[in-house]
Amino acid sequence: MIFNGVYNPIKQQVVQRRDAKYCVSTPYTYNYQLKRFPMSEPTPAFRFSRLLTVVESDIDELNHVNNVQYVQYVQDTAAAHWLTAYPPGEGEPYIWVVLEHRIRYHKPAFLGEELRCTTWVGEVRGAQSQRFVRIERATDNVLLCEAETQWVLLDPKSQRPKRVEENVKKRLWEPVG
């Protein structure tokens, strides 16, 4: 059997996603049997996208974007979404740290290509937030890379995990910008 949803390690089960309210593009869920990101069920999250151009410092000795650079694109895209939803100085300060990255590389990107990085938030529980990023070549929409990251929200004073409040979750799932 193939499970499409979010694995909850505490309950040791896959939790099915709710119907999309703000879904503006094709959703992705992590498929724990096939170890891929199939497009199957909606999430309630809005999709945030940004464009970037591959620069020379992103290129490795094989003349394509270095795999580590894709991780930087993933983190930068998450940060851009967060800063659009919560501009500096608005509300209380938050600190997000990465617990885990899962990344799958499909095709290479090359110098000068324009890439579209799209992100959305999946399951949020306790202090953890699941975020997906899809990186495509903008000219032909070819999928280059997709990633799932588990983020943890920290209290800025104690630097201990802090529960993600409903208003924060709602704001991350709504259209921004």
C-alpha positions as CSV (number, residue, x, y, z in Angstrom):
1,M,0.0,0.0,0.0
2,I,1.2,3.5,-0.8
3,F,0.6,6.2,1.8
4,N,0.3,9.8,0.7
5,G,0.3,12.1,3.7
6,V,2.5,13.2,6.5
7,Y,4.2,10.6,8.7
8,N,3.6,11.3,12.4
9,P,6.5,9.6,14.3
10,I,4.7,10.1,17.7
11,K,1.6,8.2,16.6
12,Q,3.6,6.1,14.1
13,Q,1.1,6.6,11.4
14,V,0.5,8.6,8.3
15,V,-1.9,11.5,8.7
16,Q,-3.9,12.4,5.7
17,R,-4.0,16.0,4.5
18,R,-7.1,18.3,4.6
19,D,-8.7,19.8,1.5
20,A,-7.0,22.9,0.1
21,K,-8.3,26.3,0.9
22,Y,-5.4,28.4,-0.5
23,C,-3.9,25.9,-2.9
24,V,-2.8,27.8,-6.0
25,S,-0.7,25.1,-7.7
26,T,-0.2,21.4,-7.7
27,P,0.4,20.0,-4.1
28,Y,3.1,17.5,-3.1
29,T,3.2,15.0,-0.3
30,Y,6.1,12.8,0.7
31,N,5.5,9.2,-0.3
32,Y,7.1,7.0,2.4
33,Q,7.0,3.8,0.4
34,L,8.5,5.1,-2.9
35,K,10.7,7.7,-1.3
36,R,9.5,10.3,-3.8
37,F,7.3,13.4,-3.7
38,P,4.2,12.5,-5.8
39,M,1.6,15.0,-6.7
40,S,-1.6,13.7,-5.2
41,E,-3.3,15.4,-2.4
42,P,-3.9,19.1,-1.6
43,T,-2.6,20.9,1.4
44,P,-4.2,24.1,2.9
45,A,-1.1,26.1,2.1
46,F,-0.6,29.0,-0.3
47,R,2.3,28.5,-2.8
48,F,5.0,31.2,-2.5
49,S,7.4,31.5,-5.5
50,R,10.5,33.5,-6.3
51,L,12.8,33.6,-9.3
52,L,16.6,33.5,-9.3
53,T,19.3,33.3,-11.8
54,V,22.2,30.8,-11.6
55,V,25.4,32.7,-11.1
56,E,29.0,31.6,-11.6
57,S,29.6,31.0,-7.8
58,D,26.8,28.4,-7.9
59,I,28.6,26.2,-10.5
60,D,30.8,23.2,-9.6
61,E,33.6,21.4,-11.5
62,L,30.9,19.5,-13.5
63,N,29.7,22.9,-14.9
64,H,26.3,22.7,-13.3
65,V,24.7,23.9,-10.0
66,N,26.4,22.3,-7.1
67,N,24.1,20.0,-5.0
68,V,24.9,22.0,-1.8
69,Q,23.8,25.2,-3.6
70,Y,20.3,23.6,-4.1
71,V,20.1,23.3,-0.3
72,Q,21.0,27.1,-0.1
73,Y,18.2,27.8,-2.6
74,V,15.8,25.8,-0.4
75,Q,16.7,27.7,2.7
76,D,16.7,31.1,0.9
77,T,13.2,30.4,-0.5
78,A,11.9,29.5,2.9
79,A,13.4,32.7,4.4
80,A,11.9,34.8,1.6
81,H,8.5,33.4,2.2
82,W,8.8,33.9,6.0
83,L,10.1,37.5,5.5
84,T,7.2,38.2,3.2
85,A,4.6,36.8,5.7
86,Y,6.4,38.5,8.6
87,P,8.4,41.6,7.6
88,P,11.2,42.6,10.0
89,G,9.9,44.5,13.0
90,E,6.3,43.1,12.6
91,G,5.2,41.1,15.6
92,E,7.4,39.2,18.0
93,P,10.8,37.9,16.8
94,Y,11.0,34.2,15.8
95,I,13.9,31.9,15.2
96,W,13.6,28.9,12.8
97,V,16.2,26.2,12.7
98,V,16.5,23.1,10.4
99,L,15.9,19.8,12.0
100,E,16.2,17.7,8.8
101,H,16.4,18.2,5.0
102,R,15.3,15.6,2.5
103,I,16.2,16.5,-1.1
104,R,15.9,14.8,-4.5
105,Y,17.8,16.0,-7.5
106,H,16.2,15.3,-10.9
107,K,18.1,17.3,-13.5
108,P,21.0,19.8,-13.5
109,A,20.8,23.6,-13.8
110,F,23.4,25.6,-15.6
111,L,25.0,29.0,-15.5
112,G,22.6,31.8,-16.5
113,E,19.4,29.8,-16.2
114,E,16.4,31.3,-14.5
115,L,14.9,29.1,-11.8
116,R,11.5,29.2,-10.1
117,C,11.6,28.2,-6.5
118,T,8.2,27.4,-5.0
119,T,7.5,26.7,-1.4
120,W,4.6,25.9,0.9
121,V,4.1,24.7,4.5
122,G,2.7,21.3,5.1
123,E,1.9,19.8,8.5
124,V,2.6,22.0,11.6
125,R,2.6,20.3,15.0
126,G,4.0,21.5,18.2
127,A,7.2,23.4,17.5
128,Q,7.8,21.7,14.2
129,S,6.8,22.8,10.7
130,Q,7.1,20.8,7.5
131,R,8.0,22.8,4.4
132,F,8.3,21.8,0.8
133,V,10.3,23.4,-2.0
134,R,10.1,22.7,-5.7
135,I,12.8,24.1,-8.0
136,E,12.0,24.3,-11.7
137,R,13.7,25.8,-14.7
138,A,11.5,28.8,-15.5
139,T,11.7,28.7,-19.3
140,D,10.2,25.2,-19.6
141,N,8.9,24.3,-16.1
142,V,11.2,21.2,-16.0
143,L,11.5,19.9,-12.4
144,L,15.1,20.1,-11.3
145,C,14.9,19.5,-7.5
146,E,12.4,19.0,-4.7
147,A,12.9,19.1,-1.0
148,E,11.1,18.6,2.3
149,T,12.5,20.3,5.4
150,Q,11.5,19.9,9.0
151,W,11.9,23.3,10.8
152,V,11.7,23.9,14.5
153,L,10.5,27.2,16.0
154,L,12.7,28.5,18.9
155,D,11.9,31.1,21.5
156,P,14.4,33.9,20.9
157,K,15.2,34.4,24.6
158,S,15.5,30.8,25.8
159,Q,16.4,29.3,22.4
160,R,14.2,26.4,23.3
161,P,11.5,24.9,21.1
162,K,8.3,27.0,21.1
163,R,4.9,25.8,19.9
164,V,3.8,27.3,16.6
165,E,0.7,29.3,17.4
166,E,-2.4,29.1,15.3
167,N,-2.1,32.7,14.1
168,V,1.4,32.0,12.8
169,K,0.3,28.8,11.1
170,K,-2.7,30.5,9.5
171,R,-0.5,33.4,8.2
172,L,1.9,30.9,6.6
173,W,-0.9,29.2,4.8
174,E,-2.5,32.4,3.5
175,P,-1.5,34.3,0.4
176,V,1.3,36.8,1.1
177,G,2.9,39.7,-0.6
